[in-house]
């Protein structure tokens, strides 16, 4: 009996030690993966400007109007934006021309027979994970030129404004090799590999870590905002 008790005590200590080490390793991995996710997402977002256009509603008419606004804005400003050297020049140009961008959008809305209000702002916007052709961006906060039409309660349309990926096959969402090279120049090799949607198991696991943490943080932020 005594030997059984001693065995039990020894085995209990081993079990507790195993549980402690398992919990410790899990916490370390959690902290590391969260830090890695935030670092990658922030580095990627710091090199991009996105265009975000939100329709008045989900009706077919309002969704078509959104696309007409998109076409006009890109047609009007593509020649300038494609020739800007870096993200700082892009942000400055957009900030300096917000009024003009609003007027461009308004001209489309009026010509189509609507009287919706429209606003153009540079905002930090939370995006879900989204695929754009062969590029997949993780969820998180990105700088965006945000154009809101009317009540802005409809489905949105987005693209990458810098590097200027909006201006190539915008209706199909395809990105040419030339445009991919411009994006590659703006990011580190690891960051580009993560978003280029290549069939690589290690890269896919890393992307999932970034995606999971960013989406979790977005959900927590929504819960916190509702609770305030």
N, C-alpha and C positions, 0 to 999 in steps of 0.2 A: 504493500500500500504506500509505504514511504517513497519508494522509487517512482511510483506512479505520480505522486504529488510533486516530487522534484522535477519529473519530466514535464508535468503540466506547467509548472512555474517557468521553467527554462523555455518551453515552447511559447508561452504567453509573451515573454520578453522579446523573442524573435518576431512574433506576430506584430507586436506593438512597434518594434523597430522598423519592420517592413512597411507598416502603415504610415509611419512618420516619414520614412524616406520616399515612399510613393507620393505622399501629399507634398513634400518639399520639392520633388522633381516636377510635379504637375504645376505648382505655383511658379517655379522658375521658368518653365516652358511658357506658361501663360503670360508672365511679365515680358519675357523676351519676344514672344510672337506679337503681343500688343505694341511694343515699342517698334518692332520691325515694320508692322503694318502702318502705324502712324507715320514713321519716317519715310517709307516708300510713297504712301499716298500724298503726303505733303510735298515731297520732292517733285512728283509728277504734276500735281496741281499748280505748283509754283511756276511751271514752264508752259502752262496752257491758258488760253482764254477761250471760253465756250460761248456760243450763241444759243440763246434760249428764248424761244417764241411761244407764248401761251395763248391759245385761242379763247375767245369769249365763252364758248360752250362746246359740247361734243356733237352738235348738229352738223350735218353734212355741209351746210352753207357756211357755218363758222369755221369749220376745219378747212374748207377750200379757201376761205378768205385768209386764214393763217398762212397757207402755202403761197398765196399771191403776195402777201407781205414779205415772206421769206425771199421769194424770187426777186422782188424789187430791191430789197435791202442789199442782197448779195450782188445783184447786177450793178447797183449804184456805187458800192464801196469796194468791190473786189479788186479793181485795177489799182487802188491805193493800198489796200491792206496787203496785197501780194508782194508789194515792193518795200514794205517796212522791214527793218533789219532785225529787230528783236522784240521780245515781249513788252519791254518798257515803252518802246515807241508805239506799239500797238495800243497799250493801255492809255497812253497820253492822247493818241489820236481819237480813240473812242470817247474818252472823257470830254475832250474839246468839241466833239461833234454830236453829243447826245441830242441836242435840240434839232439838229439837221436830220438825224436818224428818225426822231419822232415825226418830223414833218414828212419825211419820205414814206413812213408807214401810214400816216394820216391821209396822204394823197391817194394811196391805194384804197383805203377804207371809204373815202368820200367818192372816189370814182366808181366804186362798186355799189354805191347807194346806201351806205350805212353811216350812222353818226356815232359810232363807238368812240369812247375816249381811248387814248393810247399813251403809254409811258415807256421810256427807254432809260434804263439805269445800269450802272455797273454794280453788281452785287456779288456777295459770297453766297452761292447757291448749293444746297445739298442735293446731289444726284444719286440715284441708285446705280448699281452696276449696269452698264449699257455697252452693247456691241455696235460698232460703226464699221461696217465692212469687215476687214480682217484685223481691226483694232478693237480691243476690249478694255474699257476703262473701269477701274474699281470704284465702288461707291465712295462717297466722301464729299467734302466741300471744295468747290472750284470757283474761281473768278469767272463771271459770265456777263456778257451784254444781254440783259434780260428785257425783252419787249413784251409788254402785257397789253392785250387787246380786250377792251370792254371789261367784263367782270372777271376775266382771266380764270375761268373755272373749267376750261376744256383741256383736252389732251395737248401736250406740248410737242414741239419739234426742237431738236438741238443738233449742233455739229461743233467741230473744233475750228475756231476762228483763227487762232494762232497756235502752232504753225497753221498756215492757211489751207486746211483740209476741207473747208466748206465748199471750196470753189471747183471741186473736181467730182463729176458724176453725183451731184447732190441728191438727185431723186433715187438713185440706186444705193447710195451709201458706200460706194466703192472707193478705195484709196489706191492711187497709182504707186508704182515703185519709186518714182521721183518724189512724191509727197511723203512716202514712208521714210525716205532718206532725210528729208527735212525734219521730220519728227524725231528720227534717230539722232540727229545732230543736237537736238534740244535736251535729250535725256541721257542718263548713264546707260551703259550696255545692259546692266541688269534690269533697270526700269523699262527699257525698250523691249527686252525679251519677255518681261512679265505681261505687257499689254499687247504684244504682237500675235497672241492667240496661236502659237505654234504647238505642234503635237509633241510636247516634251513633259514627261511625268513629273520631274523635279520642279520645273517652272510652273506647271499646273497646280502642284501642291502649294508652292509659295504664293501663287495668285489667290488660291482659296483661303489661305491664312489672312492675306490683306483684305479680301472681300468679306470674309466672315466678321472680322473685327470692326471694319468700317460700317457694315450693315447693322451690327449689334449696337454700335455707338449711336447710329442714327435712330434706332428704335428707342434707346434709352433717352435720347434728347427729346423725342416726341412725347414720351411718357412724362418727362420732367416739365416740358412746356405746358402740357395739359393740366398738370398738377398745380402750377403756379396760380 
